[in-house]
Amino acid sequence: AQSVTQPDIHITVSEGASLELRCNYSYGATPYLFWYVQSPGQGLQLLLKYFSGDTLVQGIKGFEAEFKRSQSSFNLRKPSVHWSDAAEYFCAVGTTSGTYKYIFGTGTRLKVLA
Amino acid sequence: DAGITQSPRHKVTETGTPVTLRCHQTENHRYMYWYRQDPGHGLRLIHYSYGVKDTDKGEVSDGYSVSRSKTEDFLLTLESATSSQTSVYFCAITEVQGVGTEAFFGQGTRLTVV
């Protein structure tokens, strides 16, 4: 079955520190992978996506993610976190068998310490 | 920003009453989705549509029905609301123009069933 696992429910980092949010997926075919961010009371905004080519993808707000097929992972990174990055982050896989759907992980809530 | 409008944005209803949430898009996208967001569960797919009058169930469809009589509108109905359906509901759309197309989200509807 298709699934997405985000093992960290909460992460706290200090402003200026580096960040890595983990995402593992289970999908039989070539995955289309996404990271979204959600600020409190808001909808989801796309940070970046991967569907082919270079396994290191750049996104908005200084985020990047690396696709590792051998580990079924798509971890999100940022070299230096800003206080405004505090939000909830969701990893998702787009499924293409038949109709097109998005399967989301349970999310990681990021807290940034000043 | 994608033209997606959810209405109402907030609703309080009583157990046993029917409730209809509306998603309206101005993008003429083929696919529309209804998700619910709950703490610890991330976003879970309720129902989705891949064209007018073409709908299918997601992973948490019990107690919900949908209709899509026009490209731009996708309605979610709680036939007899229960307290377990208290949640934040998100509508999303995508066109699937090739591969790796992302979903665009509305601002959400917060539903409380008392």
HADDOCK unambig.tbl for C-alpha pairs under 7 A between the chains (distance, minus, plus):
assign (segid A and resid 32 and name CA) (segid B and resid 100 and name CA) 5.45 0.50 0.50
assign (segid A and resid 42 and name CA) (segid B and resid 107 and name CA) 5.62 0.50 0.50
assign (segid A and resid 43 and name CA) (segid B and resid 105 and name CA) 5.94 0.50 0.50
assign (segid A and resid 43 and name CA) (segid B and resid 106 and name CA) 5.80 0.50 0.50
assign (segid A and resid 43 and name CA) (segid B and resid 107 and name CA) 4.45 0.50 0.50
assign (segid A and resid 43 and name CA) (segid B and resid 108 and name CA) 6.21 0.50 0.50
assign (segid A and resid 44 and name CA) (segid B and resid 105 and name CA) 5.85 0.50 0.50
assign (segid A and resid 50 and name CA) (segid B and resid 100 and name CA) 6.98 0.50 0.50
assign (segid A and resid 51 and name CA) (segid B and resid 100 and name CA) 5.25 0.50 0.50
assign (segid A and resid 104 and name CA) (segid B and resid 42 and name CA) 6.67 0.50 0.50
assign (segid A and resid 104 and name CA) (segid B and resid 43 and name CA) 5.86 0.50 0.50
assign (segid A and resid 105 and name CA) (segid B and resid 42 and name CA) 5.95 0.50 0.50
assign (segid A and resid 106 and name CA) (segid B and resid 40 and name CA) 5.94 0.50 0.50
assign (segid A and resid 106 and name CA) (segid B and resid 41 and name CA) 4.94 0.50 0.50
assign (segid A and resid 106 and name CA) (segid B and resid 42 and name CA) 3.75 0.50 0.50
assign (segid A and resid 106 and name CA) (segid B and resid 43 and name CA) 6.90 0.50 0.50
assign (segid A and resid 107 and name CA) (segid B and resid 42 and name CA) 5.61 0.50 0.50
